[in-house]
């Protein structure tokens, strides 16, 4: 976590997992957060993040290409 804080330019914020709600009657709705686009209307700031599970045997070039592939759909929507 210290290295993430040191090297990443932005805070991760809501990055993975689910977000949703449960109504008093038991009805619920949840969505997977990964590969989501976030918009802050007050600041007029739009963001999304991609990433992967980097291990000792990871190839940095392939990991970077995978991140670009994951971002490509969101970039296409934003064009």
mmCIF file of the N, C-alpha and C atoms, coordinates in Angstrom:
data_MODEL
# 
_entry.id   MODEL 
# 
loop_
_atom_site.group_PDB 
_atom_site.id 
_atom_site.type_symbol 
_atom_site.label_atom_id 
_atom_site.label_alt_id 
_atom_site.label_comp_id 
_atom_site.label_asym_id 
_atom_site.label_entity_id 
_atom_site.label_seq_id 
_atom_site.pdbx_PDB_ins_code 
_atom_site.Cartn_x 
_atom_site.Cartn_y 
_atom_site.Cartn_z 
_atom_site.occupancy 
_atom_site.B_iso_or_equiv 
_atom_site.pdbx_formal_charge 
_atom_site.auth_seq_id 
_atom_site.auth_comp_id 
_atom_site.auth_asym_id 
_atom_site.auth_atom_id 
_atom_site.pdbx_PDB_model_num 
ATOM 1   N N  . UNK A 1 1  ? 0.817   -1.180  0.000   1.00 0.00 ? 1  UNK A N  1 
ATOM 2   C CA . UNK A 1 1  ? 0.000   0.000   0.000   1.00 0.00 ? 1  UNK A CA 1 
ATOM 3   C C  . UNK A 1 1  ? 0.870   1.256   0.000   1.00 0.00 ? 1  UNK A C  1 
ATOM 4   N N  . UNK A 1 2  ? 2.003   1.197   0.665   1.00 0.00 ? 2  UNK A N  1 
ATOM 5   C CA . UNK A 1 2  ? 2.904   2.357   0.663   1.00 0.00 ? 2  UNK A CA 1 
ATOM 6   C C  . UNK A 1 2  ? 3.435   2.625   -0.738  1.00 0.00 ? 2  UNK A C  1 
ATOM 7   N N  . UNK A 1 3  ? 3.751   1.569   -1.490  1.00 0.00 ? 3  UNK A N  1 
ATOM 8   C CA . UNK A 1 3  ? 4.248   1.752   -2.852  1.00 0.00 ? 3  UNK A CA 1 
ATOM 9   C C  . UNK A 1 3  ? 3.147   2.294   -3.763  1.00 0.00 ? 3  UNK A C  1 
ATOM 10  N N  . UNK A 1 4  ? 1.930   1.816   -3.581  1.00 0.00 ? 4  UNK A N  1 
ATOM 11  C CA . UNK A 1 4  ? 0.809   2.341   -4.368  1.00 0.00 ? 4  UNK A CA 1 
ATOM 12  C C  . UNK A 1 4  ? 0.665   3.832   -4.109  1.00 0.00 ? 4  UNK A C  1 
ATOM 13  N N  . UNK A 1 5  ? 0.713   4.211   -2.838  1.00 0.00 ? 5  UNK A N  1 
ATOM 14  C CA . UNK A 1 5  ? 0.591   5.624   -2.476  1.00 0.00 ? 5  UNK A CA 1 
ATOM 15  C C  . UNK A 1 5  ? 1.723   6.442   -3.090  1.00 0.00 ? 5  UNK A C  1 
ATOM 16  N N  . UNK A 1 6  ? 2.893   5.856   -3.150  1.00 0.00 ? 6  UNK A N  1 
ATOM 17  C CA . UNK A 1 6  ? 4.070   6.568   -3.658  1.00 0.00 ? 6  UNK A CA 1 
ATOM 18  C C  . UNK A 1 6  ? 4.047   6.718   -5.184  1.00 0.00 ? 6  UNK A C  1 
ATOM 19  N N  . UNK A 1 7  ? 3.637   5.677   -5.892  1.00 0.00 ? 7  UNK A N  1 
ATOM 20  C CA . UNK A 1 7  ? 3.801   5.673   -7.348  1.00 0.00 ? 7  UNK A CA 1 
ATOM 21  C C  . UNK A 1 7  ? 2.554   6.012   -8.164  1.00 0.00 ? 7  UNK A C  1 
ATOM 22  N N  . UNK A 1 8  ? 1.381   5.782   -7.640  1.00 0.00 ? 8  UNK A N  1 
ATOM 23  C CA . UNK A 1 8  ? 0.180   6.062   -8.428  1.00 0.00 ? 8  UNK A CA 1 
ATOM 24  C C  . UNK A 1 8  ? -0.192  7.531   -8.316  1.00 0.00 ? 8  UNK A C  1 
ATOM 25  N N  . UNK A 1 9  ? -0.566  8.119   -9.441  1.00 0.00 ? 9  UNK A N  1 
ATOM 26  C CA . UNK A 1 9  ? -0.841  9.556   -9.498  1.00 0.00 ? 9  UNK A CA 1 
ATOM 27  C C  . UNK A 1 9  ? -2.196  9.925   -8.898  1.00 0.00 ? 9  UNK A C  1 
ATOM 28  N N  . UNK A 1 10 ? -3.146  8.993   -8.893  1.00 0.00 ? 10 UNK A N  1 
ATOM 29  C CA . UNK A 1 10 ? -4.473  9.298   -8.363  1.00 0.00 ? 10 UNK A CA 1 
ATOM 30  C C  . UNK A 1 10 ? -4.857  8.250   -7.321  1.00 0.00 ? 10 UNK A C  1 
ATOM 31  N N  . UNK A 1 11 ? -5.779  8.621   -6.464  1.00 0.00 ? 11 UNK A N  1 
ATOM 32  C CA . UNK A 1 11 ? -6.307  7.687   -5.467  1.00 0.00 ? 11 UNK A CA 1 
ATOM 33  C C  . UNK A 1 11 ? -7.186  6.664   -6.179  1.00 0.00 ? 11 UNK A C  1 
ATOM 34  N N  . UNK A 1 12 ? -7.168  5.447   -5.716  1.00 0.00 ? 12 UNK A N  1 
ATOM 35  C CA . UNK A 1 12 ? -7.978  4.407   -6.346  1.00 0.00 ? 12 UNK A CA 1 
ATOM 36  C C  . UNK A 1 12 ? -9.461  4.610   -6.093  1.00 0.00 ? 12 UNK A C  1 
ATOM 37  N N  . UNK A 1 13 ? -9.818  5.041   -4.919  1.00 0.00 ? 13 UNK A N  1 
ATOM 38  C CA . UNK A 1 13 ? -11.230 5.231   -4.629  1.00 0.00 ? 13 UNK A CA 1 
ATOM 39  C C  . UNK A 1 13 ? -11.989 3.934   -4.794  1.00 0.00 ? 13 UNK A C  1 
ATOM 40  N N  . UNK A 1 14 ? -13.188 4.026   -5.339  1.00 0.00 ? 14 UNK A N  1 
ATOM 41  C CA . UNK A 1 14 ? -14.010 2.861   -5.575  1.00 0.00 ? 14 UNK A CA 1 
ATOM 42  C C  . UNK A 1 14 ? -13.472 2.159   -6.808  1.00 0.00 ? 14 UNK A C  1 
ATOM 43  N N  . UNK A 1 15 ? -12.846 1.008   -6.639  1.00 0.00 ? 15 UNK A N  1 
ATOM 44  C CA . UNK A 1 15 ? -12.112 0.370   -7.726  1.00 0.00 ? 15 UNK A CA 1 
ATOM 45  C C  . UNK A 1 15 ? -12.666 -0.998  -8.100  1.00 0.00 ? 15 UNK A C  1 
ATOM 46  N N  . UNK A 1 16 ? -13.062 -1.798  -7.129  1.00 0.00 ? 16 UNK A N  1 
ATOM 47  C CA . UNK A 1 16 ? -13.577 -3.132  -7.443  1.00 0.00 ? 16 UNK A CA 1 
ATOM 48  C C  . UNK A 1 16 ? -14.557 -3.567  -6.363  1.00 0.00 ? 16 UNK A C  1 
ATOM 49  N N  . UNK A 1 17 ? -15.218 -4.666  -6.614  1.00 0.00 ? 17 UNK A N  1 
ATOM 50  C CA . UNK A 1 17 ? -16.231 -5.140  -5.693  1.00 0.00 ? 17 UNK A CA 1 
ATOM 51  C C  . UNK A 1 17 ? -17.606 -4.822  -6.228  1.00 0.00 ? 17 UNK A C  1 
ATOM 52  N N  . UNK A 1 18 ? -18.560 -4.591  -5.326  1.00 0.00 ? 18 UNK A N  1 
ATOM 53  C CA . UNK A 1 18 ? -19.916 -4.269  -5.743  1.00 0.00 ? 18 UNK A CA 1 
ATOM 54  C C  . UNK A 1 18 ? -20.418 -3.057  -4.971  1.00 0.00 ? 18 UNK A C  1 
ATOM 55  N N  . UNK A 1 19 ? -21.403 -2.418  -5.546  1.00 0.00 ? 19 UNK A N  1 
ATOM 56  C CA . UNK A 1 19 ? -22.074 -1.311  -4.879  1.00 0.00 ? 19 UNK A CA 1 
ATOM 57  C C  . UNK A 1 19 ? -23.564 -1.489  -5.149  1.00 0.00 ? 19 UNK A C  1 
ATOM 58  N N  . UNK A 1 20 ? -24.372 -1.168  -4.174  1.00 0.00 ? 20 UNK A N  1 
ATOM 59  C CA . UNK A 1 20 ? -25.791 -1.335  -4.371  1.00 0.00 ? 20 UNK A CA 1 
ATOM 60  C C  . UNK A 1 20 ? -26.583 -0.979  -3.136  1.00 0.00 ? 20 UNK A C  1 
ATOM 61  N N  . UNK A 1 21 ? -27.832 -1.471  -3.091  1.00 0.00 ? 21 UNK A N  1 
ATOM 62  C CA . UNK A 1 21 ? -28.713 -1.161  -1.974  1.00 0.00 ? 21 UNK A CA 1 
ATOM 63  C C  . UNK A 1 21 ? -29.642 -2.336  -1.704  1.00 0.00 ? 21 UNK A C  1 
ATOM 64  N N  . UNK A 1 22 ? -30.155 -2.378  -0.477  1.00 0.00 ? 22 UNK A N  1 
ATOM 65  C CA . UNK A 1 22 ? -31.167 -3.349  -0.077  1.00 0.00 ? 22 UNK A CA 1 
ATOM 66  C C  . UNK A 1 22 ? -32.346 -2.553  0.473   1.00 0.00 ? 22 UNK A C  1 
ATOM 67  N N  . UNK A 1 23 ? -33.534 -2.786  -0.050  1.00 0.00 ? 23 UNK A N  1 
ATOM 68  C CA . UNK A 1 23 ? -34.738 -2.099  0.413   1.00 0.00 ? 23 UNK A CA 1 
ATOM 69  C C  . UNK A 1 23 ? -35.291 -2.802  1.656   1.00 0.00 ? 23 UNK A C  1 
ATOM 70  N N  . UNK A 1 24 ? -36.060 -2.100  2.472   1.00 0.00 ? 24 UNK A N  1 
ATOM 71  C CA . UNK A 1 24 ? -36.623 -2.717  3.682   1.00 0.00 ? 24 UNK A CA 1 
ATOM 72  C C  . UNK A 1 24 ? -37.417 -3.997  3.417   1.00 0.00 ? 24 UNK A C  1 
ATOM 73  N N  . UNK A 1 25 ? -38.082 -4.101  2.281   1.00 0.00 ? 25 UNK A N  1 
ATOM 74  C CA . UNK A 1 25 ? -38.848 -5.300  1.947   1.00 0.00 ? 25 UNK A CA 1 
ATOM 75  C C  . UNK A 1 25 ? -38.001 -6.474  1.488   1.00 0.00 ? 25 UNK A C  1 
ATOM 76  N N  . UNK A 1 26 ? -36.698 -6.277  1.368   1.00 0.00 ? 26 UNK A N  1 
ATOM 77  C CA . UNK A 1 26 ? -35.799 -7.350  0.951   1.00 0.00 ? 26 UNK A CA 1 
ATOM 78  C C  . UNK A 1 26 ? -35.378 -7.280  -0.503  1.00 0.00 ? 26 UNK A C  1 
ATOM 79  N N  . UNK A 1 27 ? -35.993 -6.401  -1.290  1.00 0.00 ? 27 UNK A N  1 
ATOM 80  C CA . UNK A 1 27 ? -35.567 -6.228  -2.682  1.00 0.00 ? 27 UNK A CA 1 
ATOM 81  C C  . UNK A 1 27 ? -34.190 -5.570  -2.683  1.00 0.00 ? 27 UNK A C  1 
ATOM 82  N N  . UNK A 1 28 ? -33.377 -5.903  -3.652  1.00 0.00 ? 28 UNK A N  1 
ATOM 83  C CA . UNK A 1 28 ? -32.023 -5.352  -3.699  1.00 0.00 ? 28 UNK A CA 1 
ATOM 84  C C  . UNK A 1 28 ? -31.552 -5.187  -5.132  1.00 0.00 ? 28 UNK A C  1 
ATOM 85  N N  . UNK A 1 29 ? -30.515 -4.405  -5.297  1.00 0.00 ? 29 UNK A N  1 
ATOM 86  C CA . UNK A 1 29 ? -29.898 -4.214  -6.601  1.00 0.00 ? 29 UNK A CA 1 
ATOM 87  C C  . UNK A 1 29 ? -28.419 -3.919  -6.385  1.00 0.00 ? 29 UNK A C  1 
ATOM 88  N N  . UNK A 1 30 ? -27.559 -4.717  -6.999  1.00 0.00 ? 30 UNK A N  1 
ATOM 89  C CA . UNK A 1 30 ? -26.120 -4.531  -6.883  1.00 0.00 ? 30 UNK A CA 1 
ATOM 90  C C  . UNK A 1 30 ? -25.492 -4.547  -8.271  1.00 0.00 ? 30 UNK A C  1 
ATOM 91  N N  . UNK A 1 31 ? -24.357 -3.905  -8.401  1.00 0.00 ? 31 UNK A N  1 
ATOM 92  C CA . UNK A 1 31 ? -23.649 -3.848  -9.671  1.00 0.00 ? 31 UNK A CA 1 
ATOM 93  C C  . UNK A 1 31 ? -22.166 -4.057  -9.407  1.00 0.00 ? 31 UNK A C  1 
ATOM 94  N N  . UNK A 1 32 ? -21.500 -4.734  -10.314 1.00 0.00 ? 32 UNK A N  1 
ATOM 95  C CA . UNK A 1 32 ? -20.054 -4.904  -10.208 1.00 0.00 ? 32 UNK A CA 1 
ATOM 96  C C  . UNK A 1 32 ? -19.399 -3.585  -10.582 1.00 0.00 ? 32 UNK A C  1 
ATOM 97  N N  . UNK A 1 33 ? -18.500 -3.109  -9.737  1.00 0.00 ? 33 UNK A N  1 
ATOM 98  C CA . UNK A 1 33 ? -17.891 -1.789  -9.931  1.00 0.00 ? 33 UNK A CA 1 
ATOM 99  C C  . UNK A 1 33 ? -16.757 -1.824  -10.955 1.00 0.00 ? 33 UNK A C  1 
ATOM 100 N N  . UNK A 1 34 ? -16.100 -2.948  -11.114 1.00 0.00 ? 34 UNK A N  1 
ATOM 101 C CA . UNK A 1 34 ? -14.930 -3.014  -11.997 1.00 0.00 ? 34 UNK A CA 1 
ATOM 102 C C  . UNK A 1 34 ? -15.313 -2.559  -13.408 1.00 0.00 ? 34 UNK A C  1 
ATOM 103 N N  . UNK A 1 35 ? -14.431 -1.823  -14.044 1.00 0.00 ? 35 UNK A N  1 
ATOM 104 C CA . UNK A 1 35 ? -14.630 -1.257  -15.376 1.00 0.00 ? 35 UNK A CA 1 
ATOM 105 C C  . UNK A 1 35 ? -15.850 -0.352  -15.435 1.00 0.00 ? 35 UNK A C  1 
ATOM 106 N N  . UNK A 1 36 ? -15.967 0.496   -14.433 1.00 0.00 ? 36 UNK A N  1 
ATOM 107 C CA . UNK A 1 36 ? -17.046 1.476   -14.366 1.00 0.00 ? 36 UNK A CA 1 
ATOM 108 C C  . UNK A 1 36 ? -16.475 2.866   -14.589 1.00 0.00 ? 36 UNK A C  1 
ATOM 109 N N  . UNK A 1 37 ? -17.299 3.742   -15.122 1.00 0.00 ? 37 UNK A N  1 
ATOM 110 C CA . UNK A 1 37 ? -16.919 5.132   -15.336 1.00 0.00 ? 37 UNK A CA 1 
ATOM 111 C C  . UNK A 1 37 ? -17.577 5.963   -14.240 1.00 0.00 ? 37 UNK A C  1 
ATOM 112 N N  . UNK A 1 38 ? -16.800 6.802   -13.593 1.00 0.00 ? 38 UNK A N  1 
ATOM 113 C CA . UNK A 1 38 ? -17.303 7.640   -12.513 1.00 0.00 ? 38 UNK A CA 1 
ATOM 114 C C  . UNK A 1 38 ? -17.275 9.101   -12.942 1.00 0.00 ? 38 UNK A C  1 
ATOM 115 N N  . UNK A 1 39 ? -18.335 9.823   -12.606 1.00 0.00 ? 39 UNK A N  1 
ATOM 116 C CA . UNK A 1 39 ? -18.418 11.232  -12.952 1.00 0.00 ? 39 UNK A CA 1 
ATOM 117 C C  . UNK A 1 39 ? -18.755 12.036  -11.709 1.00 0.00 ? 39 UNK A C  1 
ATOM 118 N N  . UNK A 1 40 ? -17.924 13.035  -11.408 1.00 0.00 ? 40 UNK A N  1 
ATOM 119 C CA . UNK A 1 40 ? -18.156 13.950  -10.304 1.00 0.00 ? 40 UNK A CA 1 
ATOM 120 C C  . UNK A 1 40 ? -18.734 15.224  -10.904 1.00 0.00 ? 40 UNK A C  1 
ATOM 121 N N  . UNK A 1 41 ? -20.036 15.419  -10.739 1.00 0.00 ? 41 UNK A N  1 
ATOM 122 C CA . UNK A 1 41 ? -20.706 16.556  -11.364 1.00 0.00 ? 41 UNK A CA 1 
ATOM 123 C C  . UNK A 1 41 ? -20.214 17.883  -10.796 1.00 0.00 ? 41 UNK A C  1 
ATOM 124 N N  . UNK A 1 42 ? -19.941 17.923  -9.506  1.00 0.00 ? 42 UNK A N  1 
ATOM 125 C CA . UNK A 1 42 ? -19.479 19.158  -8.876  1.00 0.00 ? 42 UNK A CA 1 
ATOM 126 C C  . UNK A 1 42 ? -18.154 19.627  -9.478  1.00 0.00 ? 42 UNK A C  1 
ATOM 127 N N  . UNK A 1 43 ? -17.208 18.692  -9.609  1.00 0.00 ? 43 UNK A N  1 
ATOM 128 C CA . UNK A 1 43 ? -15.881 19.031  -10.130 1.00 0.00 ? 43 UNK A CA 1 
ATOM 129 C C  . UNK A 1 43 ? -15.777 18.888  -11.643 1.00 0.00 ? 43 UNK A C  1 
ATOM 130 N N  . UNK A 1 44 ? -16.848 18.368  -12.283 1.00 0.00 ? 44 UNK A N  1 
ATOM 131 C CA . UNK A 1 44 ? -16.823 18.090  -13.722 1.00 0.00 ? 44 UNK A CA 1 
ATOM 132 C C  . UNK A 1 44 ? -15.629 17.190  -14.071 1.00 0.00 ? 44 UNK A C  1 
ATOM 133 N N  . UNK A 1 45 ? -15.493 16.110  -13.296 1.00 0.00 ? 45 UNK A N  1 
ATOM 134 C CA . UNK A 1 45 ? -14.347 15.208  -13.418 1.00 0.00 ? 45 UNK A CA 1 
ATOM 135 C C  . UNK A 1 45 ? -14.835 13.796  -13.715 1.00 0.00 ? 45 UNK A C  1 
ATOM 136 N N  . UNK A 1 46 ? -14.369 13.204  -14.806 1.00 0.00 ? 46 UNK A N  1 
ATOM 137 C CA . UNK A 1 46 ? -14.727 11.857  -15.207 1.00 0.00 ? 46 UNK A CA 1 
ATOM 138 C C  . UNK A 1 46 ? -13.489 10.974  -15.089 1.00 0.00 ? 46 UNK A C  1 
ATOM 139 N N  . UNK A 1 47 ? -13.670 9.752   -14.574 1.00 0.00 ? 47 UNK A N  1 
ATOM 140 C CA . UNK A 1 47 ? -12.511 8.867   -14.429 1.00 0.00 ? 47 UNK A CA 1 
ATOM 141 C C  . UNK A 1 47 ? -12.925 7.406   -14.523 1.00 0.00 ? 47 UNK A C  1 
ATOM 142 N N  . UNK A 1 48 ? -11.963 6.576   -14.840 1.00 0.00 ? 48 UNK A N  1 
ATOM 143 C CA . UNK A 1 48 ? -12.092 5.125   -14.748 1.00 0.00 ? 48 UNK A CA 1 
ATOM 144 C C  . UNK A 1 48 ? -10.691 4.566   -14.563 1.00 0.00 ? 48 UNK A C  1 
ATOM 145 N N  . UNK A 1 49 ? -10.631 3.353   -14.062 1.00 0.00 ? 49 UNK A N  1 
ATOM 146 C CA . UNK A 1 49 ? -9.334  2.724   -13.841 1.00 0.00 ? 49 UNK A CA 1 
ATOM 147 C C  . UNK A 1 49 ? -9.348  1.305   -14.378 1.00 0.00 ? 49 UNK A C  1 
ATOM 148 N N  . UNK A 1 50 ? -8.186  0.833   -14.757 1.00 0.00 ? 50 UNK A N  1 
ATOM 149 C CA . UNK A 1 50 ? -8.009  -0.571  -15.132 1.00 0.00 ? 50 UNK A CA 1 
ATOM 150 C C  . UNK A 1 50 ? -6.767  -1.074  -14.414 1.00 0.00 ? 50 UNK A C  1 
ATOM 151 N N  . UNK A 1 51 ? -6.585  -2.347  -14.410 1.00 0.00 ? 51 UNK A N  1 
ATOM 152 C CA . UNK A 1 51 ? -5.401  -2.914  -13.778 1.00 0.00 ? 51 UNK A CA 1 
ATOM 153 C C  . UNK A 1 51 ? -5.422  -4.420  -13.912 1.00 0.00 ? 51 UNK A C  1 
ATOM 154 N N  . UNK A 1 52 ? -4.506  -5.041  -13.241 1.00 0.00 ? 52 UNK A N  1 
ATOM 155 C CA . UNK A 1 52 ? -4.420  -6.495  -13.298 1.00 0.00 ? 52 UNK A CA 1 
ATOM 156 C C  . UNK A 1 52 ? -3.721  -7.035  -12.077 1.00 0.00 ? 52 UNK A C  1 
ATOM 157 N N  . UNK A 1 53 ? -3.665  -8.330  -12.001 1.00 0.00 ? 53 UNK A N  1 
ATOM 158 C CA . UNK A 1 53 ? -2.989  -8.994  -10.892 1.00 0.00 ? 53 UNK A CA 1 
ATOM 159 C C  . UNK A 1 53 ? -1.532  -9.241  -11.230 1.00 0.00 ? 53 UNK A C  1 
ATOM 160 N N  . UNK A 1 54 ? -0.661  -8.358  -10.829 1.00 0.00 ? 54 UNK A N  1 
ATOM 161 C CA . UNK A 1 54 ? 0.761   -8.474  -11.157 1.00 0.00 ? 54 UNK A CA 1 
ATOM 162 C C  . UNK A 1 54 ? 1.446   -9.416  -10.166 1.00 0.00 ? 54 UNK A C  1 
ATOM 163 N N  . UNK A 1 55 ? 2.187   -10.348 -10.710 1.00 0.00 ? 55 UNK A N  1 
ATOM 164 C CA . UNK A 1 55 ? 2.920   -11.317 -9.895  1.00 0.00 ? 55 UNK A CA 1 
ATOM 165 C C  . UNK A 1 55 ? 4.402   -11.259 -10.258 1.00 0.00 ? 55 UNK A C  1 
ATOM 166 N N  . UNK A 1 56 ? 5.180   -12.048 -9.568  1.00 0.00 ? 56 UNK A N  1 
ATOM 167 C CA . UNK A 1 56 ? 6.619   -12.111 -9.810  1.00 0.00 ? 56 UNK A CA 1 
ATOM 168 C C  . UNK A 1 56 ? 6.918   -12.482 -11.269 1.00 0.00 ? 56 UNK A C  1 
ATOM 169 N N  . UNK A 1 57 ? 6.104   -13.359 -11.840 1.00 0.00 ? 57 UNK A N  1 
ATOM 170 C CA . UNK A 1 57 ? 6.343   -13.842 -13.208 1.00 0.00 ? 57 UNK A CA 1 
ATOM 171 C C  . UNK A 1 57 ? 5.671   -12.998 -14.281 1.00 0.00 ? 57 UNK A C  1 
ATOM 172 N N  . UNK A 1 58 ? 5.047   -11.903 -13.905 1.00 0.00 ? 58 UNK A N  1 
ATOM 173 C CA . UNK A 1 58 ? 4.348   -11.061 -14.878 1.00 0.00 ? 58 UNK A CA 1 
ATOM 174 C C  . UNK A 1 58 ? 5.316   -10.428 -15.867 1.00 0.00 ? 58 UNK A C  1 
ATOM 175 N N  . UNK A 1 59 ? 4.825   -10.283 -17.092 1.00 0.00 ? 59 UNK A N  1 
ATOM 176 C CA . UNK A 1 59 ? 5.578   -9.587  -18.130 1.00 0.00 ? 59 UNK A CA 1 
ATOM 177 C C  . UNK A 1 59 ? 5.022   -8.161  -18.196 1.00 0.00 ? 59 UNK A C  1 
ATOM 178 N N  . UNK A 1 60 ? 5.840   -7.141  -17.852 1.00 0.00 ? 60 UNK A N  1 
ATOM 179 C CA . UNK A 1 60 ? 5.338   -5.773  -17.799 1.00 0.00 ? 60 UNK A CA 1 
ATOM 180 C C  . UNK A 1 60 ? 4.683   -5.303  -19.102 1.00 0.00 ? 60 UNK A C  1 
ATOM 181 N N  . UNK A 1 61 ? 5.231   -5.669  -20.229 1.00 0.00 ? 61 UNK A N  1 
ATOM 182 C CA . UNK A 1 61 ? 4.666   -5.248  -21.517 1.00 0.00 ? 61 UNK A CA 1 
ATOM 183 C C  . UNK A 1 61 ? 3.284   -5.865  -21.714 1.00 0.00 ? 61 UNK A C  1 
ATOM 184 N N  . UNK A 1 62 ? 3.156   -7.148  -21.412 1.00 0.00 ? 62 UNK A N  1 
ATOM 185 C CA . UNK A 1 62 ? 1.856   -7.814  -21.565 1.00 0.00 ? 62 UNK A CA 1 
ATOM 186 C C  . UNK A 1 62 ? 0.830   -7.271  -20.571 1.00 0.00 ? 62 UNK A C  1 
ATOM 187 N N  . UNK A 1 63 ? 1.272   -6.954  -19.365 1.00 0.00 ? 63 UNK A N  1 
ATOM 188 C CA . UNK A 1 63 ? 0.355   -6.382  -18.366 1.00 0.00 ? 63 UNK A CA 1 
ATOM 189 C C  . UNK A 1 63 ? -0.153  -5.017  -18.832 1.00 0.00 ? 63 UNK A C  1 
ATOM 190 N N  . UNK A 1 64 ? 0.732   -4.211  -19.395 1.00 0.00 ? 64 UNK A N  1 
ATOM 191 C CA . UNK A 1 64 ? 0.341   -2.895  -19.901 1.00 0.00 ? 64 UNK A CA 1 
ATOM 192 C C  . UNK A 1 64 ? -0.654  -3.050  -21.055 1.00 0.00 ? 64 UNK A C  1 
ATOM 193 N N  . UNK A 1 65 ? -0.366  -3.975  -21.976 1.00 0.00 ? 65 UNK A N  1 
ATOM 194 C CA . UNK A 1 65 ? -1.269  -4.211  -23.109 1.00 0.00 ? 65 UNK A CA 1 
ATOM 195 C C  . UNK A 1 65 ? -2.632  -4.698  -22.631 1.00 0.00 ? 65 UNK A C  1 
ATOM 196 N N  . UNK A 1 66 ? -2.654  -5.529  -21.584 1.00 0.00 ? 66 UNK A N  1 
ATOM 197 C CA . UNK A 1 66 ? -3.922  -6.003  -21.030 1.00 0.00 ? 66 UNK A CA 1 
ATOM 198 C C  . UNK A 1 66 ? -4.716  -4.838  -20.435 1.00 0.00 ? 66 UNK A C  1 
ATOM 199 N N  . UNK A 1 67 ? -4.037  -3.933  -19.761 1.00 0.00 ? 67 UNK A N  1 
ATOM 200 C CA . UNK A 1 67 ? -4.716  -2.764  -19.194 1.00 0.00 ? 67 UNK A CA 1 
ATOM 201 C C  . UNK A 1 67 ? -5.317  -1.891  -20.289 1.00 0.00 ? 67 UNK A C  1 
ATOM 202 N N  . UNK A 1 68 ? -4.590  -1.716  -21.392 1.00 0.00 ? 68 UNK A N  1 
ATOM 203 C CA . UNK A 1 68 ? -5.119  -0.945  -22.516 1.00 0.00 ? 68 UNK A CA 1 
ATOM 204 C C  . UNK A 1 68 ? -6.339  -1.630  -23.128 1.00 0.00 ? 68 UNK A C  1 
ATOM 205 N N  . UNK A 1 69 ? -6.287  -2.955  -23.229 1.00 0.00 ? 69 UNK A N  1 
ATOM 206 C CA . UNK A 1 69 ? -7.424  -3.705  -23.762 1.00 0.00 ? 69 UNK A CA 1 
ATOM 207 C C  . UNK A 1 69 ? -8.645  -3.526  -22.868 1.00 0.00 ? 69 UNK A C  1 
ATOM 208 N N  . UNK A 1 70 ? -8.452  -3.603  -21.559 1.00 0.00 ? 70 UNK A N  1 
ATOM 209 C CA . UNK A 1 70 ? -9.552  -3.424  -20.614 1.00 0.00 ? 70 UNK A CA 1 
ATOM 210 C C  . UNK A 1 70 ? -10.137 -2.010  -20.714 1.00 0.00 ? 70 UNK A C  1 
ATOM 211 N N  . UNK A 1 71 ? -9.295  -1.034  -20.985 1.00 0.00 ? 71 UNK A N  1 
ATOM 212 C CA . UNK A 1 71 ? -9.752  0.359   -21.076 1.00 0.00 ? 71 UNK A CA 1 
ATOM 213 C C  . UNK A 1 71 ? -10.392 0.678   -22.425 1.00 0.00 ? 71 UNK A C  1 
ATOM 214 N N  . UNK A 1 72 ? -10.159 -0.134  -23.431 1.00 0.00 ? 72 UNK A N  1 
ATOM 215 C CA . UNK A 1 72 ? -10.585 0.194   -24.796 1.00 0.00 ? 72 UNK A CA 1 
ATOM 216 C C  . UNK A 1 72 ? -12.097 0.375   -24.927 1.00 0.00 ? 72 UNK A C  1 
ATOM 217 N N  . UNK A 1 73 ? -12.895 -0.435  -24.263 1.00 0.00 ? 73 UNK A N  1 
ATOM 218 C CA . UNK A 1 73 ? -14.352 -0.294  -24.368 1.00 0.00 ? 73 UNK A CA 1 
ATOM 219 C C  . UNK A 1 73 ? -14.807 1.033   -23.768 1.00 0.00 ? 73 UNK A C  1 
ATOM 220 N N  . UNK A 1 74 ? -14.242 1.394   -22.634 1.00 0.00 ? 74 UNK A N  1 
ATOM 221 C CA . UNK A 1 74 ? -14.629 2.658   -22.006 1.00 0.00 ? 74 UNK A CA 1 
ATOM 222 C C  . UNK A 1 74 ? -14.167 3.842   -22.861 1.00 0.00 ? 74 UNK A C  1 
ATOM 223 N N  . UNK A 1 75 ? -12.995 3.739   -23.428 1.00 0.00 ? 75 UNK A N  1 
ATOM 224 C CA . UNK A 1 75 ? -12.502 4.816   -24.304 1.00 0.00 ? 75 UNK A CA 1 
ATOM 225 C C  . UNK A 1 75 ? -13.408 4.971   -25.523 1.00 0.00 ? 75 UNK A C  1 
ATOM 226 N N  . UNK A 1 76 ? -13.877 3.846   -26.058 1.00 0.00 ? 76 UNK A N  1 
ATOM 227 C CA . UNK A 1 76 ? -14.762 3.889   -27.222 1.00 0.00 ? 76 UNK A CA 1 
ATOM 228 C C  . UNK A 1 76 ? -16.082 4.587   -26.873 1.00 0.00 ? 76 UNK A C  1 
ATOM 229 N N  . UNK A 1 77 ? -16.625 4.305   -25.704 1.00 0.00 ? 77 UNK A N  1 
ATOM 230 C CA . UNK A 1 77 ? -17.862 4.947   -25.255 1.00 0.00 ? 77 UNK A CA 1 
ATOM 231 C C  . UNK A 1 77 ? -17.672 6.453   -25.092 1.00 0.00 ? 77 UNK A C  1 
ATOM 232 N N  . UNK A 1 78 ? -16.494 6.862   -24.663 1.00 0.00 ? 78 UNK A N  1 
ATOM 233 C CA . UNK A 1 78 ? -16.237 8.275   -24.370 1.00 0.00 ? 78 UNK A CA 1 
ATOM 234 C C  . UNK A 1 78 ? -15.822 9.083   -25.601 1.00 0.00 ? 78 UNK A C  1 
ATOM 235 N N  . UNK A 1 79 ? -15.570 8.431   -26.714 1.00 0.00 ? 79 UNK A N  1 
ATOM 236 C CA . UNK A 1 79 ? -15.124 9.159   -27.920 1.00 0.00 ? 79 UNK A CA 1 
ATOM 237 C C  . UNK A 1 79 ? -16.194 10.062  -28.464 1.00 0.00 ? 79 UNK A C  1 
# 
